[in-house]
Amino acid sequence: MDAVLLERIRTEPDRSAAARLALEHQPGWYHTMDLLPGVATPGFADLRPLLARALPADLSGRRCLDVGTFDGFYAFAMEDRGAGEVVGIDVVDPEELEHPPLHREGNLKQARESKVMPGDGFHLAAAVRRSSARWLGCNVRHLTPEAIGGRVDFAVVGTILQHLRDPVGALERVRDTLRPGGEAVLIETISVPATLKHPRTAVAEFRPARPGNRYSWWVPNLAALKAWPAACGLEVAPGRPYLYRLPRQAGVGRGDWLAAVRVTRPDLTVPAQAVDLGR
Ligand SMILES: C[S@@+](CC[C@H](N)C(=O)[O-])C[C@H]1O[C@@H](n2cnc3c(N)ncnc32)[C@H](O)[C@@H]1O
């Protein structure tokens, strides 16, 4: 993204003109999000209705990570909630995405033709918002505390696990970036039919087997979306997570909803409480 353009947008005194410049220079948006009050990007995914229930209201002073940030919707939402520092990571090149093999060439052709470059929407939105959130090219497979300048207090993992062959491996990488006692929220697709059919058993639908699927590998039921982080040693918040029904549109599977599962990296440095064994 052109650094001169970004500086012009950041310093333009007329903020509506700054937003217009950003919108003119981006051929397509993934996120519908507010750049200014009353000025939103025309994105594919409007997740604004779920924010109040899915994210903590107050992230004051916390160091935050947005995994698979795309245009930065959750990164900016964390900043709006007072985060002290926000880093959003994503791939640098669509070639890095884990396309199901039969659709790899078609997906890459479409990505090239769209002229949407990873990070551009984020940088343009950040310039309009005069945000200090940072975009970092980092594949989640290579995510380490060092890669993002140290551990974080809070992370969002949003609609990325279904696009990975190895979702549990990605969650291990996220776990290691959380400080002990740090928290994350997984705002991920679940299959409602698989959840109703298997309320207690962790199962995932293998989506390359579904006609029309082009981007997804595994879509879990709710039990699996809790079992995956638990398998990495993350503590899953008890109770029913917030569920959000996705609108029916291209790319959203029938019966796919989002579930916001809260997890914590246990702080093993805190001495265990004395347990009264009743003796
Ligand atoms: C469906 S979008 C979700 C965007 C946003 N997190 C949300 O929940 O609205 C998936 C995002 O994950 C990114 N992504 C996919 N595979 C990735 C990987 N291996 N490492 C980092 N980012 C990845 C994509 O480039 C894209 O930005």
The ligand as an ORCA input file, in Angstrom:
! r2SCAN-3c Opt
* xyz 0 1
  C     -12.650    -15.695      6.876
  S     -11.433    -14.490      7.142
  C     -11.833    -13.973      8.798
  C     -11.370    -12.558      9.103
  C     -11.580    -12.127     10.550
  N     -10.686    -12.832     11.444
  C     -12.999    -12.345     10.976
  O     -13.233    -13.206     11.832
  O     -13.883    -11.657     10.486
  C      -9.981    -15.501      7.423
  C      -8.731    -14.683      7.597
  O      -7.689    -15.535      8.057
  C      -6.541    -15.315      7.261
  N      -5.731    -16.537      7.244
  C      -6.013    -17.715      6.658
  N      -5.021    -18.596      6.835
  C      -4.081    -17.958      7.573
  C      -2.822    -18.342      8.099
  N      -2.331    -19.568      7.888
  N      -2.115    -17.442      8.826
  C      -2.607    -16.195      9.058
  N      -3.812    -15.771      8.576
  C      -4.537    -16.642      7.839
  C      -7.095    -14.948      5.892
  O      -6.140    -14.316      5.073
  C      -8.239    -14.051      6.296
  O      -7.825    -12.757      6.544
*
